[in-house]
Amino acid sequence: MKRVLIFAAICLSTSSLSAQDIQLPTPQKTGGKPLMEAINLRQSNRTFVDKDLDNQTLANLMWSAYGFNRNDKRVVPSANNKQEFSVFIALKSGVYLYDASANKLIQRLKGDHRSEFGKQDFVAKASANLAYVADLDKADGNMARIDCGFIAQNVYLFCASSGLSTVARGYFDQAELKKLLNLDDKQEVILCQSVGFSK
Ligand SMILES: Cc1cc2nc3c(=O)[nH]c(=O)nc-3n(C[C@H](O)[C@H](O)[C@H](O)COP(=O)(O)O)c2cc1C
């Protein structure tokens, strides 16, 4: 009996050690460049150097994309408040699903899958590749495409404000990405977006 308990304790401790979720710091909701300056700086940039984003920047980035700014409402609008998106992020350490309520990145895959988030060479070098995934049970495809634009634009403005490079990308393989992310039939990747450093 004692041996069984010791074995169970070892298994439990190894499994909690292997959980590689990232608990993000509180996002910084003030500061940055003034809005008009950020709008003026917004642009697509496809030059990336392979360098990790720190956790504070990750927290700010994910909150800008799809965080809550009221109890149950997001920083981005959605038609009929359907909030139909899941936001995935590929980092060098793995692929994660953003849990905005818990302010956490939930690990879905281990290892570097950044290059699988797009078809262009620079994608593998971006610090982070985001995938905006709509649940088409909650909203129809047209509305989802419009809603997605707000997410991508928030990320563009966050990057402009923070001196990061970014580009929205429609050029990815839908079937490959669906398989990689283990999406169900009703989920569709609407857009990807690379984020990182240009130098
Ligand atoms: C819906 C959408 C899809 C895009 N897809 C790609 C893409 O697959 N690859 C890419 O390099 N740029 C992509 N872009 C970026 C555009 O090429 C870019 O926004 C455009 O050239 C204007 O440049 P700017 O963003 O610097 O103003 C996309 C932009 C949008 C809005």
The ligand as an SDF file (V2000), in Angstrom:
LIG
                    3D

 31 33  0  0  0  0  0  0  0  0999 V2000
   -6.8480   39.9660  -44.3590 C   0  0  0  0  0  0  0  0  0  0  0  0
   -5.3800   40.2010  -44.6270 C   0  0  0  0  0  0  0  0  0  0  0  0
   -4.5870   39.1650  -45.0690 C   0  0  0  0  0  0  0  0  0  0  0  0
   -3.2300   39.3660  -45.2990 C   0  0  0  0  0  0  0  0  0  0  0  0
   -2.4520   38.3130  -45.6580 N   0  0  0  0  0  0  0  0  0  0  0  0
   -1.1220   38.4760  -45.7990 C   0  0  0  0  0  0  0  0  0  0  0  0
   -0.2790   37.3500  -46.0380 C   0  0  0  0  0  0  0  0  0  0  0  0
   -0.7250   36.2010  -46.1340 O   0  0  0  0  0  0  0  0  0  0  0  0
    1.0450   37.5750  -46.1560 N   0  0  0  0  0  0  0  0  0  0  0  0
    1.5930   38.8230  -46.0350 C   0  0  0  0  0  0  0  0  0  0  0  0
    2.8080   38.9410  -46.1420 O   0  0  0  0  0  0  0  0  0  0  0  0
    0.8300   39.9060  -45.7790 N   0  0  0  0  0  0  0  0  0  0  0  0
   -0.5130   39.7630  -45.6410 C   0  0  0  0  0  0  0  0  0  0  0  0
   -1.3040   40.8370  -45.3290 N   0  0  0  0  0  0  0  0  0  0  0  0
   -0.7100   42.1620  -45.1350 C   0  0  0  0  0  0  0  0  0  0  0  0
   -0.9950   43.0750  -46.3240 C   0  0  0  0  0  0  0  0  0  0  0  0
   -0.2140   42.6690  -47.4270 O   0  0  0  0  0  0  0  0  0  0  0  0
   -0.6950   44.5220  -45.9260 C   0  0  0  0  0  0  0  0  0  0  0  0
   -1.5870   44.9230  -44.9400 O   0  0  0  0  0  0  0  0  0  0  0  0
   -0.7700   45.4690  -47.1230 C   0  0  0  0  0  0  0  0  0  0  0  0
    0.2690   45.2280  -48.0300 O   0  0  0  0  0  0  0  0  0  0  0  0
   -0.7170   46.9270  -46.7190 C   0  0  0  0  0  0  0  0  0  0  0  0
    0.4800   47.1780  -46.0010 O   0  0  0  0  0  0  0  0  0  0  0  0
    0.4500   47.8280  -44.5440 P   0  0  0  0  0  0  0  0  0  0  0  0
   -0.2360   46.8610  -43.6210 O   0  0  0  0  0  0  0  0  0  0  0  0
    1.8780   48.0290  -44.1660 O   0  0  0  0  0  0  0  0  0  0  0  0
   -0.3240   49.0980  -44.6330 O   0  0  0  0  0  0  0  0  0  0  0  0
   -2.6690   40.6530  -45.1060 C   0  0  0  0  0  0  0  0  0  0  0  0
   -3.4870   41.6890  -44.6690 C   0  0  0  0  0  0  0  0  0  0  0  0
   -4.8130   41.4740  -44.4100 C   0  0  0  0  0  0  0  0  0  0  0  0
   -5.6590   42.6230  -43.9020 C   0  0  0  0  0  0  0  0  0  0  0  0
  1  2  1  0
  2  3  1  0
  2 30  2  0
  3  4  2  0
  4  5  1  0
  4 28  1  0
  5  6  2  0
  6  7  1  0
  6 13  1  0
  7  8  2  0
  7  9  1  0
  9 10  1  0
 10 11  2  0
 10 12  1  0
 12 13  2  0
 13 14  1  0
 14 15  1  0
 14 28  1  0
 15 16  1  0
 16 17  1  0
 16 18  1  0
 18 19  1  0
 18 20  1  0
 20 21  1  0
 20 22  1  0
 22 23  1  0
 23 24  1  0
 24 25  2  0
 24 26  1  0
 24 27  1  0
 28 29  2  0
 29 30  1  0
 30 31  1  0
M  END
$$$$
